[in-house]
Amino acid sequence: MNTKLSLFDGITPEEYNRMMVCFQAAEKSFSTDETVCFYADHPDRIGYLLEGEAAIIRTHLDGRQTILEYLKTGDVFGSALSALSPNGDSLQVICTKSCKIQFIDYAHLIRRCPNACSFHSLLVSNALQLISRKAIALGEHLEILSQRTTKEKLLCYFEKLAQEQHSNSFTLPFSLSTLADYLSVDRSAMMRELKKLKAEGIVKSERKTFTLVEYRQN
């Protein structure tokens, strides 16, 4: 999977400008911790992260929040692309770093261009590849959440970060509080497990940089 894939790969600046007018696209900027949207409010709109980082968060009935997906530059999101919930009432996108986002009407994306523009077909192809990458990421997150204990969730996630960064040392993409939400565990319990992992010599850490001592790259 090409991790550098862009929604607009192969599309010239001139074609991009024409397409954005045709798609009635809008580009907006958001600050850290600002809410980008609730899925339920914009069911027919997708977003493309031009810059920054964000998270898709589910709010449970008891007020708990779980991070379902962590979004980086180049990722796409939206209710129309999601199988996360039968309705989007509890799903929202929040910036974890200042963001610039391109919003596109989903109907324009999938509708056949009357002018049969080649760059429209290319855009659809790029979008399908990005959606495929999203499905893989969600599957990996589900694998982490399926682990029985907090310790197993931590180790499963750390192993994936080590594999992604091709090193036994890696940097967390977010804070420890956010990590607890991502793993869907109690923060205090997670911190106790981290302390045990360090005491057992399995993990070393310095701020947000962790080293998985027993990591063996496949």
Phi, psi and omega in degrees: 000128181282107184287347180263008181300136176245149177301333185251021177302134177081002181253127183287161177303322179294316178295321179300313181298318178296317183295318182295328175291315180299321183276357183055045183282157178222135178253129181225153178248147182223149179268164177304135180075002178279142177282124179281312181188162166257137182304322184294335183281336184223067184293339184250022182234140174244154179242146177236122185280103180285321180213152173093194181218151181208175180220142172268122187238135173256130175259122182277167183299329180273006178095349178294151177237141178233131175279116181272328182206139177256122186258135176241171178308129180100351180276157176244155179207164177150155181302322182293340182257003191249142171244025186281335185202143177295338171219157186263019186302325187255008183253133177219158177249126181235137179287129172264342170218157180309134188235152167235124189232136175261120179260135182227139175290122184300323181299323178291329181292316186269346181283137179293127181295129181297338179267003180052044182294130181295326182287338174291316178298322179295321178299316179298318179298316178298318181298319180296322178293322178293321178295322177297318178297322178298317180298321178296316180297319179294323177296321179293321178296319178298322178298319178296313182294336182283349178295145190285323186242164177298321178298315180295323177296315179299311183294321178298316180292317179299320179296322179292320177296320178297318178295317181296320184265005176052041181200151176284349174253135184209162181249131177295138180282355181207180183286169178293326176297318178291325177300319178299319177294320181296323180274352182059051179228163176291133185297317180298318178295321179295318180296324176296318180293322177297318178298319178295317180298323177291317180297327180278356179077016180276326183227142170239152180209151172216105187058240183265004178263125182241151174235123178267101189298321184268011182293134174233112182292134180286000000 
